[in-house]
């Protein structure tokens, strides 16, 4: 489970190029996961289900991600990065075909769960693969660029999905089928990419016995790892809100039914997360965390105000500001996981961090969906914003205790 034979010369260039190919493939696959975001209103109208079911559908994806992380997020440490990447992409293709061929609520739930399972296997594997490819292609670097790119393309891909979905469903025919046909082609290209890049893990003989996910960090950094996981969960709770409930807020409060508008707002919030990671990469670690939690608090305050006064502009700006903060907190958490990971168990450690993040993105959304049955949308958004500000502040403060 060690890195394969160290290349030199032209092989260094090959690994650097492969680094960017995997980054693009990672982003494209993540975009597929948020592609349906602007379509939830169409599904709701087609199948006549209540708003609460939208959050259940989103939660099915979140639980799928956690299942994929728990059962498969670490196996690339001994099966190899490419093999697990191909399996994850094949799982996404199955999800895509269900979206195309089946037209009922049950199949929608199954498709989202399967999509989540594939992403759970993909995220930690691709993140570890990027770190190792960069380590071989640019051995003089300290690993921060690989962590930055991994977290930026993760959230950048999530941001592209709603925008692409909004464009493909606003004006083009067959809006519940065409986007998935497009992504069948995209996923095929991702599979080709996984086939041509170098493997970075030497498979042991014999392979170790299988076990579900175990987070492997040494005892002296365990407290720091838990703090980073809590911070990732708190920041991702905001992403869960935007990807699952933006359409409901725009429709119920602002009477805005445009699928493109929904896609643009979600894209803006998640895209700001990706941009802030790149634009503010030179910030010192403590300042990055302090800036991130400040932006999350300010952005959520604007989201609450925008909802109360039914202002689309204020709501959208709040999403962008909060998204920028999410990016800084998430990048810090991924960097911490990569730094604490043992080289032979990098996939396990990174999977553990993503498991924490997706717990944060799933559980609050379920609670919001249940509360929407009894609580007005405006009240829910205001109280959700206050709660997440408290959670994000507390979790980031704990992470700051370990950050110099």
C-alpha positions, -999 to +999 in steps of 0.1 A: +000+000+000+029+023-007+033+046-036+044+029-068+080+031-081+091+067-081+091+081-117+115+107-129+120+129-160+091+126-184+071+106-159+070+136-136+053+155-163+029+126-169+019+127-132+014+164-132-008+162-163-027+133-148-033+154-116-053+179-137-071+152-156-083+136-123-092+170-110-114+177-140-130+142-138-136+147-101-154+181-107-175+166-136-187+137-115-195+160-085-215+182-109-237+152-117-247+149-080-263+184-079-277+183-115-313+176-103-314+206-079-334+229-103-356+199-112-372+193-078-401+216-086-408+196-118-407+163-099-430+178-073-455+189-100-453+156-118-457+133-089-478+156-066-457+151-035-453+176-006-423+199-001-411+177+028-404+149+003-378+171-015-357+170+017-362+132+020-350+128-016-320+150-008-314+130+024-314+098+004-284+111-014-267+121+018-272+087+034-259+071+002-227+092+004-222+082+041-228+045+031-203+048+003-178+064+026-183+039+054-182+007+032-159+018+003-143+051+010-111+035+022-107+004+000-086+022-026-058+022-001-052-015-011-074-021-042-059+009-060-072+043-068-081+037-105-101+005-098-123+023-071-127+054-093-140+032-122-164+014-098-176+048-085-182+061-120-201+029-130-223+034-100-231+070-112-240+056-146-265+032-130-280+062-111-282+082-143-300+054-162-326+051-134-333+088-138-338+083-175-358+051-175-379+053-144-405+080-137-418+075-101-410+088-067-396+055-055-371+053-083-361+089-077-352+080-041-333+049-053-314+069-080-304+095-055-292+069-029-272+051-055-257+084-067-246+091-031-230+056-027-208+062-058-198+097-046-189+083-012-165+060-028-152+087-052-145+116-029-119+101-006-104+081-034-100+111-058-087+133-030-061+107-021-052+101-057-047+138-064-024+141-033-003+112-045-002+122-082+010+157-071+035+142-047+052+123-076+048+150-102+059+178-080+079+162-051+093+196-039+058+208-029+045+204+006+011+190-003-010+221+002-017+226-035-031+191-038-054+196-008-065+230-022-072+216-056-091+186-042-114+207-020-119+234-047-128+210-075-151+191-051-172+222-043-166+237-078-182+206-093-211+208-069-216+244-080-216+236-117-244+209-114-273+233-106-262+258-133-260+231-160-293+217-148-310+251-148-298+258-184-308+224-197-342+225-181-353+261-186-356+262-224-347+228-239-372+200-244-377+170-221-362+186-191-363+155-169-344+134-194-321+155-215-297+165-187-291+129-177-285+119-213-258+147-215-242+134-183-241+098-196-216+111-221-197+131-194-195+100-172-181+080-201-153+105-205-146+104-168-142+066-171-118+070-199-098+094-178-096+069-149-083+043-173-054+063-187-039+080-156-012+063-135-020+041-105-004+054-073-010+025-050+010-008-051-015-035-043-004-058-015-002-096-019-022-109-002-047-081+001-058-073+037-092-086+049-121-062+043-135-041+071-159-011+071-145+024+074-121+031+103-106+065+107-069+061+111-052+089+129-026+087+157-037+094+193-018+127+195-039+143+167-072+126+174-086+157+191-076+179+162-092+155+137-125+155+156-124+193+157-118+195+120-146+170+113-171+191+134-161+222+115-166+205+081-200+192+093-211+227+104-200+243+071-216+216+050-249+220+067-252+254+049-246+236+015-274+211+024-298+240+029-290+257-004-291+225-025-323+212-011-345+241-001-335+271-023-362+262-048-389+261-020-378+295-007-379+311-041-412+295-049-431+298-016-417+332-004-406+351-035-430+335-060-401+329-084-405+297-104-375+300-128-354+269-127-325+288-140-328+313-111-327+284-086-297+269-104-279+303-105-284+310-067-272+275-057-243+278-082-234+312-067-233+299-031-214+267-038-192+284-065-182+311-040-170+282-018-146+271-046-135+306-055-126+316-019-104+285-015-083+296-044-084+334-039-076+333-002-052+304-002-023+325+011-041+333+043-025+319+074-044+289+088-059+307+118-069+337+098-085+315+072-107+298+098-115+332+114-124+347+081-145+316+071-167+316+102-172+354+099-183+350+063-207+322+072-223+342+100-226+374+078-240+354+048-266+335+068-277+368+084-283+381+049-301+349+039-325+353+069-331+390+061-336+383+024-362+357+032-380+380+057-383+409+032-387+386+002-357+400-016-341+377-041-310+399-044-303+399-006-309+362-004-286+355-033-258+378-019-262+361+014-257+327-003-225+339-020-210+354+012-218+322+033-205+300+005-172+318+005-169+311+042-178+274+037-149+271+012-124+283+037-136+261+065-138+230+043-104+236+027-089+238+062-106+206+072-093+187+042-058+201+046-058+189+082-070+154+072-043+151+046-016+164+070-027+139+098-031+109+075-005+081+074+006+076+038-007+040+036-041+050+051-047+083+034-080+071+019-093+060+054-085+094+070-099+115+042-130+093+040-136+100+077-135+137+071-160+135+043-182+113+065-183+141+090-191+167+064-219+147+048-234+140+082-236+178+085-252+181+051-278+155+057-292+156+093-301+193+094-318+191+061-340+162+073-350+183+103-358+212+081-380+191+059-400+177+089-404+212+104-417+226+071-448+205+077-457+228+106-435+259+105-438+286+078-408+288+054-397+323+066-396+312+102-377+280+094-351+299+074-345+324+101-342+299+129-321+276+107-297+305+100-293+313+137-287+276+146-261+271+120-243+303+129-240+289+165-229+255+153-203+269+128-189+293+154-186+267+181-170+240+158-146+265+142-136+278+176-127+243+187-106+238+155-088+271+162-075+257+195-054+233+175-043+257+147-013+278+149 
